[in-house]
Amino acid sequence: MDARDAIDARLPDLPRLPAALPRSGVSAQARLALRQVLGDNERALAHAFHAGADVAALVQLRAGAVGAIVVHAWRSCVGEAGECALLAVGGFGRGVLFPQSDVDLLVLGGMDALARQARALEAFFACLWDIGLKPGHAVRTPADCRALAAADVSVYTSLMDARLLAGEQGLADALAALVADPALWPPGQFLAAKRAEQSARHARYDDTAYNLEPNLKDGPGGLRTLDLMCWLGRRVAGAGDFEAMAGRGLLDRTECAALERAQATLWRYRYALHLAAGRPEERLLFDYQRRLAGEFGYRDEHATNLAVEQFMQAYYRAATIAERLGVQFLERCTESLEPAAGPPRELDRDFIALGPRIELRDPDLFLRRPRAMVDVFVVPLDHPELRGLSAETMRRLQQALAHYGDGFAADAHVLAAFLALLRRGARAVEALAGMNRHGVLAAILPTFRRVVGRMQYDLFHVYTVDEHTLRVLRNIARYADPEGAAAMPLAAEVFASLDKPELLLLAALFHDIAKGRGGDHSELGEVEARAFCARLGLPEPDVDLVAWLVRWHLLMSVTAQRQDITDPDVVHRFAVQVGDREHLDHLYLLTIADIAGTNPKLWNEWKARLLADLHMAARYVLRADLGRPSNAGERAADCRARTRELLVEGGAGPAEAERWLDAFPQSSFLRHRPAQLARQARAIAAAGPDGVVVAVNPQSARGGSELFVCAPDRDGLFAAIAATLDRQGLGVVDARLLVGAGGRVFDTFQLLDERSGNALAPARARELETALRRVLEARELVTRVARRTLPRRLRHFQRMPQVEFADVEGATQLALVCSDRPGLLAEVAQALREARVRVHDARIATFGERVEDFFVLTDETDAVLTEAARQRLRARLLERLGADSP
């Protein structure tokens, strides 16, 4: 006996349950029996699923089992009275119930009949709740149904799936007639309303199926996309399933088969998710992804192709198919309801326009001339009034791609057309996005197909590789857009100066194309980029530039965020590696687009300023023919002189300005800018020589907000500042912690609001000044770290902290790599205090859930840390961060 037979064998037991007399309700004993049968069926279905049973059979079996129990309760509570009808609606009405799906019911009857049955209906629904079904229900008259359905397309849609379970057949027939009434949501209005409903639903998920925790029901490419096709098929052509749609010409057999495979995958994922969650969860949360990947038989191949990533890729690919074919289906429905008016318009020798859609002159064009499959996406660039491809053109495109297979990517004419498109620069990006939606981009770049749906299991990369790549391309296109140029004037200026913007687009296409293969994706991608550019026939210098950009696309980001770019030596090393202005400009533009396209929360004014500063500094070095930077003494003297000039221009006397600057440690003039130092000097002068200075510049020149603290040094000072900033909900992105000759600290912090990622508003800056000054003026410093719950997402990405030490110019550098958590910097500051070390510099960087912080430390005598001191600090850090010392 197979799993389905075993389940079927349980269903005949239902009628033999202890039956109460009609209208007398269900006895406690009978309710217990119903609960037992329901539980037995749920367990049997779960066992069958894990044994590999067909999910399509399981969801129908559950609907049948639940339906039998519901009908049994109905007959026991309401009886066979012919004045009401019980109907299943929604998914239950379609005969499909997942383990935690809603059991939606509609009781239909006349107003008087419903009033007479009120107590019986109350007992019926109470019984269902008691046995654990938790039904969603409505009690309405036919007139109520019509009024509500006319006002709300979602109500009308649920009634389309209504199925009689028990009671008066005539009432069910009346409801079916109501739904079929052509005056109630005519096909055209129904289509428009469902399109708007879908757009609003997808907007909640960033209009992409490629979210880290996708909603497999309501997200783009989710099961609701397939449901929508069935509802529209029924309303527009009287075809309510894929097979019937194929019979009516709305789908071809290949599309029908692809949709059935996608649906099978999505159903299997949803069934497993409901079992794992034990509740009606529709989001593939991190809480379940690893577990389900193991249950589905996926295994880790290597560090860049984890089982969970393979599991999610299968989901994303099914969702992509559903979304792509759903778009085509909606277009076919639209065309059937809104045929183009007027004669076709000439576009060029290959294409004509029927209304707002592109049609082929020759139906066999794509088979006869494959480069036309690229050209068809260029047409809207020259005719912006066109909405896109017709449904028939889409179908011909898919058929031709299947016909050519791998040979499409080797066709010299196709490659020439692709290069011509790229040479249109920013305008080419929308065409590339269209080519991606229809599978043409992956056909030209077979290696791109391997990253379609390829996720990275972390919180840094919130999109799959292919979706990220398209977002990087769109960010590049923004450089040429007036709105984008206003937001990024330097990037827009640099982009406008490029002689060959196609090289930047090619680098963007290839920069992550080797993700998931194992090894360094930058090195592997360089090989791919070089080979493809050679096939395009690019000159050798252009090939070299694209390959270099792919190989080093992380260089500028890493340099800016992990090193001190106010140090001329750092800038010089970067400029030497870049080599010339052309490489620098392309790398700058690619870096911005890459960071902003990785995670919307990553890009902020701080990073924009950081990269702009590095670009400008490196450009200066390159203009100087890569000469060595001036020595530290000369740079410090120059900075001090310019700071003095600013102070005198602001009204200070020359001697007074010199006296103010004498208080600063010499290293201030190497680490800070004159305008910054002048502002700090004025703040110190206003507070007096012995006062506590807390000054916040809400909008600093480097992006974010700048906090300056000058106060007598004492144990726990940095820990108190860090704890206060944590309580204020502020993140530290950079810190300069210096000690003057008089034993006073000169600490500068760059801050961002942790929630918004933006600089502080003036009122918030004043609140911070007041709060921090109160802490620092107190006799006892408050260093207590506020305890906060670890956010759900972060719980799945906790890793053992890595602590490394190195000697740097008379001090010790601490490199800390660990998982992010609320209050992390405050905890680290506490550990540093407990280990009795001094902090002179800090670089704070967070990449999703991964934190990479660097601190320059000495002991209390300003000497490098001994080995014993390093081990004590390591132990303190591991203890504070919740890890055992090795």
Secondary structure, DSSP 8 states (H G I E B T S, - for coil): --HHHHHHTTGGGGGGS----TTS---HHHHHHHHHHHHHHHHHHHHHHHTT--HHHHHHHHHHHHHHHHHHHHHHHTTT-TTEEEEE-HHHHTT---TT---EEEEEE-HHHHHHTHHHHHHHHHHHHHTT---EEEEE-HHHHHHHHHH-HHHHHHHHT-EEEEE-HHHHHHHHHHHH-TTSS-HHHHHHHHHHHHHHHHHTTTT-S--SS-BTTTSTTSHHHHHHHHHHHHHHHS--SHHHHHHTTSS-HHHHHHHHHHHHHHHHHHHHHHHHHSS---B--HHHHHHHHHHTT----BTTB-HHHHHHHHHHHHHHHHHHHHHHHHHHHHHHHS---SS-EE-SSSEEEETTEEEESSTTHHHH-TTHHHHHHHHHHH-TT--EE-HHHHHHHHHHHHHHGGGGGG-HHHHHHHHHHHTTGGGHHHHHHHHHHTTHHHHH-HHHHTTTT---SSSS--S-HHHHHHHHHHHHHHTTSHHHHHH-HHHHHHHHT-S-HHHHHHHHHHTTTTTTSSS-HHHHHHHHHHHHHHHHT--HHHHHHHHHHHHTTTHHHHHHHHS-TTSHHHHHHHHHHH-SHHHHHHHHHHHHHHHHHH-TTT--HHHHHHHHHHHHHHHHHHHTTT-----HHHHHHHHHHHHHHHHHHTT--HHHHHHHHHTS-TTHHHHS-HHHHHHHHHHHHHH-TTS-EEEEESS-TTSSEEEEEEEE--TTHHHHHHHHHHHTTEEEEEEEEEE-TTSEEEEEEEEEETTT-S---HHHHHHHHHHHHHHHHSSS-----------HHHHTT----EEEEEEETTEEEEEEEEE--TTHHHHHHHHHHHTT-EEEEEEEEEETTEEEEEEEEE-TTS----HHHHHHHHHHHHHHTT----
